[in-house]
Amino acid sequence: MPEPTQPTRPTGQTPRKLTHTVTADSLVTVDFSPRFDGAWRSPSPSRSGSRPPGPYRRLFARPGTRAFTVGNLIARLPMGMFSVSAVVMIAGTRGSYALAGAVTATGLAATGVAGPSIARLVDRYGQARVAVPATVTAVLGSLALLLCVRFGTPDWTLFAAYAATATTPNLGGMSRARWAHLLRADPDALHTANSFEQAADELCFMLGPVLAAFLTGTFFPEAGTLVGAVLLLTGMLLFTAQRATEPPPRPATSTARTPLRLAALLACFVATGAVFGSMEVVTIAYADAQGHRSAAGAVLALQAAGSCAAGLVYGALRPAGSAERRLPVCLLAMAALMSLPLLAARTLDSLWALAPALLAAGMATAPTMVTAMTLVQDRTPEGRLNEGMSLVVTALLTGVATGSAAGGWAAEHLAPATAYLTPVTAAAAAFLIHTVSRIASHKSRRNH
């Protein structure tokens, strides 16, 4: 009679079904089990239906990346809080928005001057050795401003105290420098990291003013500045404690190329900053003209939300071509999408029609910034990356100040809807600057 048998097998594997029988003088063995090629093994991940991890999951699977990112985000959130908190605190106690605006403008100007020098020290001596004392100085400046406002000191003390906050290190730049150090051999992963950082910038500058307004309105006028100072110091200590991911310090050498070779790219950042500054002022003026000034913040938040979402999606994609080739496409798209708020305001004359136009316009800014930041990383010497990033911040602040002034003039002397020509013009200027610089660069290479 045929008798089924089961051969020895690894534990947990499905047994093979073998049947033996005798015919004449031969032993016949029949295998009724499924066919396998090679050793017994479990089904492959693709057969079991599991999907490979996405780009962001792979990014944060690297050791230490989650820890330094959490600390950096905690420290970066107050960057969107301090200006709003200072304006509310000063205007509420001194009764002058002009004074509040002048104090915050002084702080921005001081940041633009001090930022590159602090970043140069970070490159030379390391993030932890420089960023922590610089942050402590900035926090003391914020607390000094709070005390000056609280106890009614002379106006000049407000300017001096707020100017001290200019020592705040470039938090986004230091985080990007860590990614560039960790991912120097993986450009696709670096693209994802830059996209995440841009989305984080948008998120912090979107949530920061909301949190500041809530704290100053719910508790006391100084609450926003106080909480911001605590978050800044706490986040910086957590960030700099992650020494394993910190780029090594690189002492300055006379042979290092200067980041000032980024001049044409920095000019693009100035024009891009003018887009941001003018769009904010013009939108506030337009909402005021529509009788909904209180809704201006929510409408502007849609632009940041659009940029944040676009940045995350852009990071999940694998871009085609080099950053050098992608940037003019991004700049042209930004110029085209910035015309949507102008069209909505001119044709429909409604704040509710403007809202989706701002959401769509914001979707062009993150890909543009991500691509431009990638070029900055490519063109800046490795030992001076923080300095290069800080120069970008200075260029953006310069553009924001210029765009705010131009947008304010246009909103006052033109119709509020027509004033949306200002960000369109700034975006077109960014595209033209980059185009002219590329043509000049190509001609220079041919001549040499």
Summary of the structure (lengths in Angstrom):
residues: 448
radius of gyration: 28.5
end to end distance: 91.8
largest distance: 115.9
contacts: 1536
relative contact order: 0.12
helix: 75%
strand: 3%
